Amino acid sequence: MLLILIWPTPIRAEPVRYVLDRDRSRAGFVVQTAKEEISGSFPILEAEVLLDFERGSDSQIRVRVGAARVRTSLPLAGQVIRGRDMLDTDRFPEMSFESRELRISRTSTPLNGDLTIRGVTRPVRLEAQIFRQRGTDPGDLSRLSVHVTGVVQRSDFGITGLRNLLQEEIRLNILVRLDSADN
């Protein structure tokens, strides 16, 4: 799927509020074992997105993710990930992210914020790329795709299970589809 990276010309003086397209959005991850990678995804339950293309500092992003509804590339891995030594989804069925700083640029947008997993909140720095969705005209910011990547350390969030089997790094690969709330 080829999408076009946006760099809008100043056409609006105010921030644009977007709504989440849940069916086409997912929060993906990859963790390495001694022998193979395990990939998976979580549904994005809710997203509040306000983007200001002229003043990125006025942008705001809040996201809730369904940790208890994890899907994985290995059938039993989801059950293990939901367990007490991993995400402990009986106690913490959701994860969340809230932005603190967003600087929209031509290539990659640094996205600084607070990530909460297992009730533990830590600052993270992620990278986002914002694209116009296929079929939209240049300058049309009504339908966007946001691809977010980054790495977090699982022990930072109290994810201590399977230390001998799973590596410390969790690679994030998130795709969010957004529609302007004005549509």
C-alpha positions in Angstrom: 0.0 0.0 0.0 1.6 3.3 -1.1 0.6 6.4 0.8 1.9 9.9 0.2 3.8 11.7 3.0 2.0 15.0 3.7 3.6 18.4 4.1 0.6 20.7 3.9 0.8 24.2 2.9 -0.8 26.5 5.5 -4.4 26.2 4.6 -6.0 26.3 8.1 -5.1 28.5 10.9 -6.6 26.3 13.6 -6.0 22.7 14.8 -7.9 19.9 13.1 -9.8 17.3 15.3 -9.7 13.8 14.0 -11.7 10.6 14.8 -10.3 7.1 14.8 -11.1 4.6 12.1 -11.0 1.6 14.6 -11.5 -1.1 11.9 -8.3 0.0 10.1 -6.1 0.9 13.0 -3.9 -1.3 15.2 -1.1 -1.1 17.7 1.4 -3.7 16.7 4.5 -5.0 18.5 7.4 -7.4 18.0 9.5 -9.1 20.7 12.4 -11.4 20.0 12.8 -14.8 21.6 16.0 -16.9 21.6 14.8 -18.5 18.4 12.2 -16.3 16.7 10.2 -13.2 16.7 6.7 -13.0 18.2 4.5 -10.3 16.6 1.2 -9.2 17.7 -1.3 -6.4 17.9 -3.8 -4.8 20.2 -7.0 -3.0 19.1 -7.0 0.7 19.5 -10.1 1.4 21.6 -10.2 5.2 21.5 -8.1 8.1 20.2 -8.4 11.8 20.7 -6.3 13.5 18.1 -6.0 17.3 17.5 -3.3 18.2 14.9 -2.0 21.7 14.3 0.1 21.6 11.1 1.4 25.1 11.6 2.2 24.9 15.3 2.8 21.2 16.2 3.2 22.2 19.9 -0.6 22.9 19.9 -1.3 19.3 18.8 -2.6 16.7 21.3 -2.9 12.9 21.1 -4.5 10.6 23.6 -4.9 6.9 22.9 -6.4 3.9 24.8 -5.4 0.3 23.7 -7.1 -2.9 24.6 -4.3 -5.0 26.2 -6.6 -7.8 27.2 -7.5 -8.3 23.5 -4.0 -9.1 22.3 -3.5 -11.2 19.2 -0.2 -12.9 18.4 1.6 -14.8 15.7 1.9 -17.8 18.0 -1.4 -19.3 19.3 -0.4 -19.7 23.0 1.7 -16.5 23.2 -1.4 -14.3 23.7 -2.4 -16.2 26.7 1.1 -15.9 28.2 1.2 -12.1 27.4 -2.1 -11.5 29.2 -0.7 -13.3 32.3 0.3 -11.8 35.7 4.1 -11.7 35.0 3.5 -10.0 31.7 0.7 -7.5 31.0 -1.5 -8.7 33.9 -4.6 -7.9 31.9 -7.0 -9.0 34.7 -5.8 -6.0 36.7 -4.7 -3.7 33.8 -6.9 -4.4 30.7 -5.9 -1.2 28.9 -2.7 0.6 28.0 -2.6 4.3 27.1 -0.4 7.0 25.5 -0.7 10.8 25.9 1.5 13.2 24.0 3.5 15.9 25.6 5.3 17.2 22.5 4.8 16.8 18.8 6.8 18.5 16.0 5.4 17.9 12.6 8.0 17.9 9.9 8.5 16.8 6.3 9.8 13.3 7.0 9.5 12.0 10.5 7.7 13.6 13.4 9.2 13.2 16.9 6.4 12.2 19.3 7.2 12.6 23.0 4.7 11.5 25.6 3.8 9.2 28.4 3.1 5.5 27.9 1.2 3.6 30.6 1.4 -0.2 30.7 0.5 -2.3 33.8 -0.3 0.9 35.7 3.3 2.2 35.2 3.7 5.4 33.3 7.0 6.3 31.7 8.1 9.0 29.2 8.8 7.6 25.7 10.0 9.1 22.5 8.4 7.6 19.4 8.7 8.5 15.7 5.6 9.2 13.6 5.1 9.6 9.9 1.8 11.3 8.8 0.4 10.4 5.3 -2.5 11.5 3.3 -4.6 8.4 2.6 -4.7 7.0 -0.9 -7.2 8.7 -3.2 -7.0 12.1 -1.5 -5.8 15.2 -3.3 -2.7 17.1 -2.4 -3.5 19.5 0.5 -6.5 17.4 1.5 -6.0 16.6 5.2 -9.4 15.1 5.8 -8.2 11.4 5.9 -4.8 10.6 7.4 -2.7 7.6 8.2 -0.2 7.8 11.0 2.6 5.2 11.3 4.3 5.3 14.7 7.4 3.3 15.5 9.6 3.1 18.6 11.3 0.8 21.1 10.4 0.4 24.8 12.1 -1.7 27.5 9.7 -4.2 29.0 11.3 -4.0 32.5 10.5 -0.3 32.6 6.9 -1.3 32.9 7.2 -4.2 35.2 6.9 -6.8 32.5 9.2 -9.4 34.1 8.0 -12.8 32.9 10.1 -15.1 30.7 13.3 -13.2 31.2 15.3 -16.2 30.0 13.2 -16.5 26.8 12.2 -13.0 25.8 14.6 -10.1 25.0 14.2 -6.8 26.8 13.2 -4.7 23.8 9.7 -4.4 22.5 9.5 -2.8 19.1 6.3 -0.9 18.4 4.7 -0.6 15.0 1.4 1.3 15.2 -0.9 2.2 12.3 -3.7 4.7 13.0 -6.2 5.8 10.4 -7.9 9.1 11.0 -10.8 11.0 9.5 -11.4 14.7 10.1 -14.2 15.3 12.6 -15.5 17.9 10.2 -16.4 15.3 7.6 
